[in-house]
């Protein structure tokens, strides 16, 4: 197919997706042609339909072949983002449409914005489809397992070329981070992702300007990010609880939560205040309540310990401000709480270890806040964290256990796609290249499934046991373990709240 036909197809696809109107056809066509350094245009018949991501790949390859861009991942991303920016309305117009639909219903507004973010190729739908995702049944419900294959990997040659190019284009410190509002419409550069086709929704929370966007690599339905207009560190406090509950008041069909605000137990970006949410019910949200309690000073709030591998308190109430105050009270109590019998120490000198991962939602007009108790202390036996994935599970997950994992969705490294195939070969006594760090696990699986291992069962066995490893990851991260001693300790903490 010629480049002219590819451009025509892309314009037609944008019209079909209602990114532009038919009256915009010639303008859009000329803008795309200009990006490809074409000074004429030949109209050619189009006999097939292709997706926008596929057409962008064709245009990007043409730009590469003609020397318009270099063969660098970041330059190709920038080119594709700039092309799609031709088809997207300005932020003010996107916000106007969002709030026109919001006046009818919040879900209508988010449906519009989520679809726009996919159609504009800001959400990388084609790459996300490469992820390996499934669910594993456990005593705590169905855990979500995702092997993340969506982010393109760079080979050594690419990395070397990008480093060389970056020397002549040093970082300018703008935007300050990947979550700053200044990313909206930012072209990108070597080492900073392309964001020309990026749009955000303005949303006031507790008299502050916040911004709603979707994750480019969504891990679940309508995976959104809510970020502060101010570049400031993550902080879990009374204001955070109030913002979370205000958001679910405004967008009642979404949950929203925050990573903890300390290293090891926090997320990957602690330097910009932000939350994550979406239209999805995780296993933790569906987990039953085991031990109910009330708080003396908050009679209109009910509390319970949740049946979950981590240590979760669920508060419920119809009054938003009461939940804010009760959550803050529990946070303040937990920050200074100690239980030496369970290895829980709140501070080392002036360094604080206790914090909370909070999640808010609405259910049938009742607000809920899940407070996941966290502690980031380390010792010689566990240098990466006492309440962090321990050494024997780090072969599948070594990174921080953040908000998404806490709720029951494993985001596992891409290396596992090939490594698990080698585990399967090992279990079947076939020639393999098993990584040394998987051998102990492989031997355990051989022994456990000796009578049922076969070519037809090995795949399901490995998938199931990968889920069980993730369950162990969550158990390791729980401050009050699920055994009798740990649960007695959890109840001691609950009882201390009324003393």
KOLPA-135967 format. One line per 4 residues: number of its first residue (from 1); for each residue x, y, z of N, C-alpha, C. Coordinates in steps of 0.1 Angstrom, whole numbers. Example, Ala and Ser with C-alpha at 12.3 -4.5 7.8 and 13.67 -1.06 7.14 Angstrom:
<pts>
1	132,-57,78,123,-45,78,132,-33,78 | 128,-22,71,137,-11,71,129,0,79
</pts>
This chain:
<pts>
1	8,-12,0,0,0,0,9,12,0 | 5,23,-8,13,35,-8,10,44,4 | 19,53,6,18,62,18,5,70,17 | 1,74,5,-11,82,3,-23,74,8
5	-24,61,4,-35,53,9,-35,52,24 | -23,51,30,-22,50,45,-27,62,51 | -24,74,46,-29,87,51,-44,87,50 | -49,84,38,-64,84,36,-71,75,46
9	-65,63,48,-71,54,58,-71,59,72 | -60,66,76,-59,71,89,-69,82,91 | -71,91,81,-81,102,82,-95,96,83 | -97,86,75,-111,80,75,-113,73,89
13	-103,67,94,-104,60,107,-107,71,118 | -101,82,117,-103,93,127,-117,99,126 | -122,99,114,-136,104,112,-146,94,117 | -143,81,115,-152,71,120,-152,70,135
17	-141,73,141,-140,74,156,-145,87,162 | -149,96,153,-154,109,157,-144,118,164 | -131,115,160,-120,124,165,-121,137,157 | -124,136,144,-126,148,136,-139,146,128
21	-144,157,122,-155,157,113,-151,156,99 | -161,152,90,-158,151,76,-152,164,70 | -157,175,76,-152,189,71,-137,191,74 | -132,183,83,-118,184,87,-109,176,78
25	-114,168,69,-107,158,62,-95,163,55 | -96,174,46,-85,179,39,-75,185,48 | -79,193,58,-70,199,67,-61,188,74 | -68,178,79,-60,167,86,-51,160,76
29	-55,157,64,-47,150,55,-34,158,52 | -36,171,50,-25,180,47,-15,181,59 | -20,181,71,-12,181,82,-3,168,84 | -9,157,81,-2,144,82,8,144,71
33	4,148,59,14,149,47,26,157,51 | 23,169,57,34,178,61,44,171,70 | 39,163,80,47,156,90,56,146,82 | 52,141,71,59,132,63,67,138,52
37	68,152,52,75,160,42,70,157,28 | 57,155,26,51,153,13,46,167,9 | 48,170,-4,44,184,-9,32,182,-18 | 28,170,-21,17,168,-29,8,157,-23
41	-3,154,-29,-11,143,-24,-18,136,-36 | -18,123,-37,-24,116,-47,-36,108,-41 | -48,111,-45,-59,103,-39,-60,89,-45 | -60,80,-37,-61,66,-41,-72,58,-34
45	-78,49,-41,-89,42,-35,-84,33,-23 | -92,32,-13,-89,24,-1,-99,12,-1 | -94,0,-1,-103,-12,-1,-103,-20,12 | -96,-15,22,-96,-23,34,-95,-13,46
49	-99,-18,58,-98,-10,70,-87,-15,79 | -79,-6,84,-69,-10,94,-71,-2,107 | -65,-7,118,-66,0,130,-57,12,130 | -60,22,139,-52,34,140,-37,30,144
53	-35,21,154,-22,18,157,-14,12,146 | -21,3,138,-14,-3,126,-10,8,116 | -19,17,113,-17,28,104,-5,37,108 | -5,40,121,6,48,127,19,41,125
57	19,28,126,32,20,124,36,22,109 | 27,22,100,30,23,85,36,37,83 | 30,47,89,35,61,87,48,63,93 | 50,57,105,63,58,112,74,51,104
61	71,40,98,81,32,90,85,40,78 | 75,47,72,78,56,60,87,67,64 | 84,73,76,93,84,81,107,79,84 | 108,67,88,121,61,91,128,58,78
65	121,53,69,128,49,56,133,62,48 | 125,73,50,129,85,43,139,94,51 | 143,89,62,153,96,70,147,108,77 | 134,109,79,127,120,86,130,119,101
69	130,106,106,133,104,120,144,93,120 | 151,93,131,161,82,133,155,70,139 | 162,59,138,157,46,142,159,45,158 | 152,53,165,153,54,179,138,53,184
73	136,44,195,123,42,200,116,56,203 | 123,64,211,117,77,215,114,86,203 | 122,86,193,118,94,181,106,89,174 | 105,76,173,93,70,167,81,73,175
77	82,72,188,71,75,197,66,90,195 | 76,99,194,73,113,193,66,115,179 | 71,109,169,65,111,156,50,106,156 | 47,94,161,34,89,162,25,98,170
81	30,103,181,22,111,190,19,124,183 | 28,130,176,26,143,169,15,141,158 | 16,129,151,6,127,141,-8,126,147 | -10,119,158,-23,118,164,-28,131,170
85	-19,139,174,-23,153,179,-31,161,169 | -28,158,156,-36,165,146,-51,162,147 | -54,151,152,-68,146,152,-76,149,166 | -69,154,175,-75,156,189,-78,170,192
89	-89,173,198,-93,186,202,-83,191,213 | -83,205,214,-75,211,224,-80,208,238 | -72,209,249,-77,205,262,-89,212,266 | -91,225,263,-103,232,267,-115,226,261
93	-114,222,248,-126,216,241,-129,202,247 | -118,194,250,-120,181,256,-127,182,270 | -123,192,278,-129,194,291,-143,199,290 | -146,207,280,-159,212,278,-169,201,274
97	-164,192,265,-173,180,262,-174,171,274 | -163,169,281,-164,160,293,-175,165,303 | -175,178,306,-184,183,316,-198,185,311 | -200,186,297,-213,186,292,-219,172,294
101	-211,161,292,-216,148,294,-217,145,309 | -208,150,317,-209,148,331,-222,154,337 | -228,164,331,-240,170,336,-252,160,334 | -250,151,324,-260,140,322,-257,128,332
105	-244,124,333,-240,114,342,-225,113,343 | -219,111,354,-205,109,355,-200,98,346 | -207,87,345,-202,75,338,-202,79,323 | -211,87,318,-212,91,304,-199,99,301
109	-195,108,311,-183,116,309,-170,107,308 | -169,98,318,-157,90,318,-157,80,306 | -168,76,301,-169,67,289,-163,75,277 | -167,88,276,-162,96,265,-147,98,266
113	-142,101,278,-128,104,279,-119,91,277 | -124,80,282,-117,68,281,-116,63,267 | -127,65,259,-127,61,245,-118,70,237 | -118,83,240,-109,93,234,-95,89,236
117	-92,86,248,-78,82,252,-73,70,244 | -82,61,241,-79,49,233,-78,52,219 | -88,59,214,-88,62,199,-77,71,195 | -72,79,204,-61,88,200,-47,81,202
121	-47,69,205,-35,60,207,-27,65,219 | -33,73,228,-26,77,240,-25,64,249 | -37,57,250,-37,44,257,-32,34,246 | -22,27,249,-15,19,239,-22,5,238
125	-34,5,231,-42,-7,231,-36,-19,224 | -28,-16,214,-22,-27,206,-11,-34,215 | -4,-26,222,7,-31,231,1,-38,243 | -9,-32,249,-16,-38,260,-21,-52,257
129	-26,-54,245,-31,-67,241,-21,-78,241 | -8,-74,242,3,-84,243,4,-90,257 | -1,-83,267,1,-87,281,-6,-101,282 | 0,-109,291,-5,-122,295,-13,-120,308
133	-26,-122,307,-34,-119,319,-44,-131,322 | -45,-134,334,-55,-145,338,-58,-144,353 | -67,-152,358,-70,-151,372,-68,-165,378 | -64,-164,391,-62,-177,399,-70,-177,411
137	-78,-187,413,-87,-189,425,-78,-192,437 | -81,-184,448,-74,-187,461,-84,-186,472 | -80,-188,484,-89,-187,496,-94,-173,498 | -87,-163,491,-90,-149,493,-98,-144,480
141	-102,-153,472,-109,-148,459,-99,-150,447 | -104,-145,436,-96,-146,424,-86,-135,423 | -73,-138,423,-62,-129,421,-60,-127,406 | -57,-114,402,-54,-111,388,-39,-112,386
145	-35,-120,376,-21,-121,373,-18,-115,359 | -9,-106,358,-5,-99,345,10,-100,344 | 14,-106,333,28,-105,329,29,-93,319 | 36,-83,323,36,-70,315,45,-70,303
149	39,-71,292,46,-71,279,43,-59,271 | 36,-49,276,31,-38,268,42,-28,265 | 51,-26,275,61,-15,273,72,-21,264 | 75,-15,252,85,-20,243,99,-20,249
153	106,-31,247,119,-33,253,129,-27,243 | 140,-21,248,150,-16,240,162,-25,240 | 167,-28,228,179,-37,227,192,-28,230 | 203,-35,233,215,-27,236,219,-16,226
157	217,-19,213,220,-10,203,212,3,204 | 199,1,206,190,12,208,194,21,220 | 197,14,231,201,21,244,214,29,241 | 224,23,234,236,30,231,234,42,223
161	225,41,212,222,52,203,215,63,211 | 206,60,219,199,70,227,208,77,237 | 217,70,243,226,76,252,235,86,245 | 239,82,233,248,91,225,240,104,220
165	228,102,216,220,113,212,216,122,224 | 214,116,235,211,124,247,222,133,251 | 234,130,248,246,138,252,244,152,245 | 239,153,233,238,166,226,224,172,230
169	216,166,238,203,171,242,201,168,256 | 209,175,265,208,172,279,194,175,285 | 191,168,296,178,171,302,176,185,306 | 165,191,303,162,205,307,154,206,320
173	150,195,326,143,195,338,128,199,336 | 123,198,324,109,202,321,103,191,312 | 92,186,316,85,187,328,93,181,340 | 90,185,352,98,180,363,97,165,365
177	86,159,362,85,144,363,74,140,353 | 72,127,352,63,121,343,48,124,346 | 45,128,358,31,131,362,28,146,362 | 37,154,360,34,169,360,24,172,349
181	15,182,352,6,187,342,12,192,329 | 25,196,331,32,202,319,35,191,308 | 32,178,311,33,168,301,22,169,291 | 11,176,294,0,176,284,4,183,272
185	4,176,261,8,182,248,23,183,246 | 31,178,255,46,179,254,51,169,244 | 59,174,235,64,166,223,72,154,228 | 79,156,239,88,145,243,102,147,238
189	111,139,243,125,140,239,132,127,242 | 144,125,239,152,113,242,152,112,258 | 146,101,263,145,99,277,133,104,284 | 124,111,276,111,115,282,101,112,272
193	90,105,276,80,100,266,72,111,259 | 68,107,247,60,116,239,46,118,245 | 42,130,245,28,133,251,21,143,243 | 23,145,230,16,154,222,1,151,221
197	-2,138,222,-16,134,221,-22,132,235 | -17,138,245,-21,136,259,-31,147,263 | -42,143,269,-51,153,274,-55,150,289 | -58,160,296,-62,158,310,-75,166,313
201	-83,160,323,-95,167,327,-92,174,340 | -96,187,340,-94,195,352,-105,192,362 | -101,190,375,-111,186,385,-107,192,398 | -115,200,404,-112,206,417,-115,196,428
205	-105,194,437,-107,185,449,-102,193,461 | -111,195,471,-108,202,483,-101,215,480 | -106,223,471,-102,236,467,-87,236,461 | -84,225,455,-71,224,448,-74,219,434
209	-65,223,425,-66,219,411,-59,205,409 | -67,195,405,-62,182,402,-66,179,388 | -59,168,383,-61,165,369,-63,150,367 | -73,146,359,-76,133,357,-71,128,343
213	-64,117,342,-59,112,330,-60,96,331 | -58,90,320,-57,75,320,-43,71,319 | -39,59,324,-26,54,322,-24,49,308 | -13,53,302,-10,48,288,-10,33,287
217	-7,26,298,-6,12,298,-15,6,308 | -28,7,306,-38,4,316,-37,-11,320 | -38,-14,333,-37,-27,338,-51,-33,341 | -61,-25,341,-75,-29,344,-84,-19,337
221	-97,-22,338,-107,-13,331,-107,1,336 | -105,11,327,-105,25,330,-95,29,341 | -83,23,340,-72,26,349,-68,41,348 | -72,49,357,-70,63,357,-59,67,367
225	-54,79,365,-44,85,374,-50,99,377 | -50,103,389,-54,116,394,-42,122,400 | -38,134,394,-25,140,399,-27,154,403 | -19,158,412,-19,172,418,-13,182,407
229	-19,193,407,-14,204,398,-1,209,403 | 2,206,416,15,211,422,24,199,423 | 37,201,419,47,190,420,52,190,434 | 47,180,441,50,179,455,50,164,459
233	57,160,470,58,146,474,45,140,478 | 44,127,476,33,119,481,31,121,496 | 19,122,501,17,123,515,3,118,519 | 3,108,528,-9,102,533,-12,110,546
237	-23,117,546,-28,125,558,-43,128,556 | -48,136,565,-62,139,565,-66,145,552 | -58,153,546,-62,160,533,-63,149,522 | -54,139,523,-55,128,513,-68,121,514
241	-71,117,526,-84,110,528,-96,118,523 | -95,131,525,-107,139,521,-107,140,506 | -96,141,500,-95,142,485,-100,128,479 | -96,117,484,-101,104,479,-116,103,480
245	-121,107,491,-136,105,493,-143,116,484 | -137,127,483,-144,137,474,-144,133,460 | -133,126,455,-133,121,442,-144,110,440 | -146,101,449,-156,91,447,-170,96,449
249	-171,108,455,-184,115,456,-187,121,442 | -177,126,435,-178,132,422,-180,121,411 | -172,110,413,-172,99,403,-175,86,410 | -188,84,413,-192,73,422,-190,59,416
253	-188,58,403,-186,44,398,-172,41,397 | -163,49,402,-149,46,402,-144,44,417 | -134,35,419,-127,35,431,-115,44,429 | -108,48,440,-96,56,439,-87,53,451
257	-75,51,450,-66,48,461,-52,55,459 | -44,54,469,-31,60,469,-20,50,473 | -9,51,466,2,44,471,6,49,484 | 13,41,492,18,46,505,29,57,502
261	32,64,512,41,76,510,55,74,515 | 59,61,517,73,58,522,80,49,512 | 93,49,510,100,40,502,98,25,506 | 100,16,497,98,2,498,83,-2,497
265	75,5,505,60,1,505,52,11,496 | 59,21,491,52,30,482,53,26,467 | 48,35,459,48,33,444,62,36,438 | 62,37,425,74,40,418,77,55,417
269	67,63,419,69,78,418,64,83,431 | 73,87,440,69,93,453,71,108,453 | 76,113,442,79,128,442,68,136,436 | 57,130,432,45,138,428,32,132,434
273	25,140,441,13,136,447,3,131,437 | -1,118,438,-11,113,428,-18,101,433 | -29,98,427,-37,86,431,-40,78,418 | -45,66,420,-49,57,409,-63,52,412
277	-71,51,401,-84,46,403,-89,39,391 | -102,38,390,-108,31,378,-121,25,380 | -126,19,370,-139,12,370,-137,-3,370 | -132,-8,382,-129,-22,383,-130,-26,397
281	-135,-39,399,-136,-44,413,-125,-54,415 | -115,-51,423,-105,-60,426,-109,-71,437 | -101,-81,438,-105,-92,448,-105,-86,462 | -97,-76,465,-97,-71,479,-110,-64,482
285	-116,-57,471,-129,-50,473,-140,-60,476 | -139,-72,471,-149,-82,472,-147,-91,484 | -135,-89,491,-132,-98,502,-141,-96,514 | -145,-106,521,-155,-105,532,-148,-99,545
289	-157,-95,554,-152,-89,566,-153,-99,577 | -142,-100,586,-141,-110,595,-144,-106,610 | -139,-95,614,-140,-90,628,-145,-76,628 | -157,-74,633,-163,-60,633,-160,-53,646
293	-159,-40,645,-157,-31,656,-162,-17,654 | -163,-10,665,-167,4,664,-157,12,671 | -156,25,667,-147,35,673,-155,44,683 | -150,45,695,-158,53,705,-161,67,700
297	-152,73,694,-154,87,690,-160,89,676 | -163,78,670,-169,79,656,-181,69,655 | -192,72,662,-203,63,664,-210,60,650 | -209,69,641,-216,67,628,-207,60,618
301	-195,55,622,-186,47,613,-185,33,618 | -187,24,610,-185,10,613,-171,5,607 | -165,-4,615,-152,-9,610,-151,-24,611 | -142,-30,603,-140,-44,603,-126,-47,598
305	-120,-59,602,-109,-65,596,-113,-73,584 | -106,-71,573,-110,-78,560,-102,-91,559 | -108,-101,554,-102,-113,551,-93,-112,539 | -80,-109,541,-71,-106,530,-57,-109,535
309	-48,-113,526,-35,-117,530,-27,-106,536 | -30,-93,532,-24,-82,539,-33,-77,550 | -29,-67,557,-36,-63,569,-45,-51,566 | -58,-53,565,-67,-43,559,-78,-41,569
313	-80,-28,572,-92,-23,580,-102,-16,570 | -114,-20,571,-125,-14,562,-134,-5,571 | -135,7,568,-144,16,574,-156,20,565 | -168,21,571,-180,24,563,-188,35,570
317	-194,43,562,-203,53,567,-209,62,556 | -220,68,560,-227,77,550,-222,91,550 | -215,95,561,-210,109,563,-195,109,559 | -192,116,548,-179,116,543,-169,122,553
321	-172,132,560,-163,139,569,-160,130,581 | -170,122,586,-167,113,597,-157,102,593 | -158,97,580,-149,87,575,-135,93,574 | -134,106,570,-121,113,569,-114,113,583
325	-122,117,593,-117,119,606,-113,105,612 | -121,95,610,-118,82,615,-106,76,609 | -105,78,596,-93,73,589,-80,80,594 | -81,93,596,-70,100,601,-66,96,615
329	-76,93,623,-73,88,637,-66,74,636 | -70,65,627,-63,52,626,-49,54,621 | -48,63,611,-34,65,606,-25,71,617 | -29,81,624,-21,86,635,-18,76,645
333	-27,67,648,-25,57,658,-15,47,653 | -16,43,640,-7,33,634,7,38,633 | 8,51,630,22,57,628,31,55,640 | 25,55,652,33,54,664,31,40,671
337	25,30,664,22,18,670,34,8,670 | 36,1,681,47,-9,681,41,-22,687 | 47,-33,681,44,-46,687,57,-55,684 | 65,-55,694,78,-61,693,77,-76,691
341	66,-82,696,64,-97,694,62,-100,680 | 57,-90,672,55,-93,658,65,-85,649 | 75,-80,655,86,-74,647,82,-60,641 | 71,-54,647,66,-41,642,72,-30,651
345	81,-22,645,86,-11,651,83,2,643 | 78,12,650,73,23,642,84,33,637 | 95,33,645,106,42,641,119,36,644 | 129,40,636,143,38,639,149,52,641
349	151,56,653,155,70,655,144,79,651 | 147,88,642,137,97,637,130,92,624 | 135,81,619,130,76,607,117,68,609 | 106,72,603,93,66,605,92,54,595
353	85,43,600,83,31,592,68,28,589 | 59,33,598,45,29,596,38,39,587 | 30,34,578,21,43,570,9,34,565 | 1,40,556,-11,33,552,-12,34,536
357	-17,24,530,-22,25,516,-37,25,517 | -43,37,513,-57,38,514,-65,37,501 | -77,31,501,-85,30,489,-99,34,493 | -106,42,484,-119,47,487,-128,43,476
361	-141,40,480,-151,37,470,-165,41,476 | -175,40,467,-189,41,471,-196,29,468 | -205,24,477,-213,12,474,-227,15,479 | -237,16,470,-251,18,474,-252,30,483
365	-245,41,480,-247,53,487,-239,54,500 | -231,43,503,-223,43,515,-209,44,511 | -201,52,518,-187,54,515,-179,42,522 | -169,38,516,-160,28,521,-146,33,520
369	-138,30,530,-123,33,530,-116,20,535 | -108,15,526,-99,4,530,-85,10,534 | -81,7,546,-68,11,551,-59,-1,553 | -49,-1,544,-39,-12,544,-27,-8,552
373	-25,-15,563,-14,-11,572,0,-15,566 | 9,-6,565,22,-9,559,34,-6,569 | 45,-12,567,57,-9,575,69,-12,566 | 78,-3,565,89,-4,555,103,-7,562
377	103,-12,574,116,-14,581,123,-26,574 | 137,-25,575,145,-35,570,154,-41,581 | 160,-52,579,170,-58,588,180,-66,580 | 189,-72,587,199,-80,580,193,-92,573
381	183,-98,579,177,-110,572,169,-106,560 | 163,-94,561,155,-89,550,159,-75,546 | 170,-74,539,175,-60,536,166,-52,526 | 157,-59,519,148,-52,510,135,-48,517
385	133,-53,529,121,-50,537,116,-62,544 | 113,-61,557,108,-71,565,94,-75,560 | 86,-65,557,72,-67,552,72,-64,537 | 80,-72,529,82,-70,515,84,-84,510
389	82,-87,497,85,-101,492,98,-106,497 | 98,-118,503,110,-123,508,118,-130,497 | 130,-134,501,140,-139,491,134,-150,482 | 127,-159,488,122,-171,481,111,-168,471
393	105,-156,471,95,-153,461,100,-142,451 | 112,-137,453,117,-126,445,121,-130,431 | 121,-144,429,123,-148,415,112,-145,406 | 100,-142,412,89,-137,403,85,-123,406
397	88,-117,418,84,-104,421,94,-98,432 | 102,-89,428,111,-83,437,108,-68,440 | 100,-62,431,97,-48,431,88,-44,443 | 86,-31,445,77,-26,456,63,-32,454
401	56,-34,465,42,-38,464,34,-26,466 | 29,-20,455,22,-8,455,7,-10,455 | 0,1,453,-15,0,454,-21,-11,445 | -17,-13,433,-24,-22,424,-22,-37,430
405	-9,-40,434,-7,-53,439,-14,-55,452 | -14,-45,461,-21,-46,473,-36,-51,471 | -42,-46,461,-56,-49,459,-58,-63,452 | -47,-69,448,-48,-82,442,-45,-84,428
409	-38,-75,422,-34,-76,408,-19,-76,407 | -13,-88,403,1,-89,402,6,-83,388 | 15,-73,389,21,-68,377,35,-74,376 | 37,-84,368,50,-92,368,58,-89,356
413	71,-91,358,81,-86,347,80,-95,334 | 83,-88,323,82,-94,310,90,-107,309 | 102,-107,316,111,-119,315,104,-132,318 | 93,-131,326,86,-144,329,79,-151,318
417	76,-144,307,70,-150,296,79,-162,291 | 91,-159,288,100,-170,284,105,-179,295 | 107,-173,307,112,-181,318,103,-192,322 | 90,-189,322,80,-199,326,79,-210,316
421	82,-208,303,83,-218,294,94,-228,297 | 105,-222,302,116,-231,306,113,-239,318 | 105,-232,327,101,-240,339,92,-252,335 | 84,-250,325,75,-261,320,84,-272,314
425	94,-268,306,103,-278,301,110,-286,312 | 114,-279,322,121,-285,333,113,-295,340 | 100,-292,342,91,-301,349,88,-313,341 | 89,-312,327,87,-323,319,99,-331,315
429	111,-327,322,124,-333,319,128,-332,305 | 124,-320,299,129,-318,285,141,-309,285 | 149,-308,275,160,-299,274,155,-284,277 | 162,-277,286,157,-264,290,169,-255,293
433	166,-242,295,175,-232,299,169,-225,312 | 166,-233,322,160,-229,334,169,-219,341 | 164,-207,345,172,-198,353,174,-203,366 | 186,-201,371,190,-207,384,181,-203,395
437	176,-191,395,167,-186,406,153,-193,405 | 150,-200,395,137,-208,394,139,-222,398 | 151,-227,400,153,-241,402,146,-247,414 | 148,-240,426,142,-245,438,126,-246,436
441	120,-236,430,106,-236,427,103,-248,418 | 111,-250,408,108,-261,399,109,-274,406 | 118,-276,415,120,-289,422,107,-291,431 | 103,-280,437,91,-281,446,79,-285,437
445	77,-280,425,66,-283,417,67,-297,412 | 79,-302,409,81,-316,405,76,-325,415 | 79,-322,428,76,-331,439,61,-331,441 | 55,-318,441,41,-317,445,32,-323,434
449	36,-322,421,27,-326,410,32,-338,403 | 40,-346,410,47,-358,403,37,-367,396 | 25,-369,402,16,-378,396,7,-372,385 | 7,-359,384,-2,-353,374,5,-345,363
453	18,-344,364,25,-336,354,25,-343,340 | 21,-335,330,21,-340,316,21,-328,307 | 23,-331,295,23,-320,285,10,-312,285 | -1,-319,288,-14,-312,288,-17,-305,301
457	-10,-308,312,-14,-302,324,-3,-292,329 | 9,-292,324,20,-284,329,17,-269,328 | 11,-265,317,9,-250,316,-1,-245,327 | -11,-252,329,-21,-248,339,-15,-249,353
461	-7,-259,356,0,-260,369,9,-248,371 | 17,-244,361,26,-233,363,19,-220,365 | 8,-218,357,0,-206,359,-6,-205,373 | -12,-216,377,-18,-217,391,-7,-214,402
465	4,-220,400,14,-219,411,21,-205,410 | 21,-199,399,26,-185,398,16,-176,406 | 3,-179,405,-7,-171,413,-4,-174,428 | -1,-186,432,2,-189,446,14,-182,451
469	24,-180,442,36,-173,446,32,-158,448 | 23,-153,440,19,-139,442,12,-138,456 | 4,-148,459,-3,-148,472,7,-147,483 | 18,-155,482,29,-154,491,35,-140,492
473	36,-134,481,41,-120,481,33,-111,489 | 19,-113,488,10,-104,496,11,-108,511 | 12,-121,514,14,-125,528,26,-119,534 | 37,-119,526,50,-113,531,48,-99,535
477	40,-92,527,38,-77,528,28,-74,540 | 21,-84,545,12,-81,556,19,-79,569 | 16,-69,576,22,-67,589,17,-76,600 | 4,-79,600,-2,-89,609,-4,-101,601
481	4,-112,603,2,-124,595,-11,-131,597 | -14,-140,588,-27,-146,588,-28,-158,598 | -17,-160,606,-18,-171,616,-24,-166,629 | -26,-174,638,-33,-170,651,-25,-159,658
485	-12,-160,659,-4,-150,666,-6,-136,659 | -5,-136,646,-7,-124,638,-20,-118,640 | -31,-126,639,-45,-121,640,-48,-116,654 | -42,-123,664,-44,-118,677,-37,-104,679
489	-26,-102,672,-19,-89,673,-27,-79,666 | -33,-82,654,-42,-73,647,-53,-68,656 | -59,-77,663,-71,-74,672,-66,-65,684 | -53,-67,688,-48,-59,699,-47,-44,694
493	-42,-43,681,-42,-29,676,-56,-23,675 | -65,-31,670,-79,-25,669,-84,-21,683 | -82,-30,693,-87,-27,706,-80,-14,712 | -67,-12,708,-60,-1,713,-66,13,708
497	-74,12,697,-80,24,692,-90,30,701 | -96,22,710,-106,27,719,-101,28,734 | -88,28,735,-83,29,749,-78,44,751
</pts>
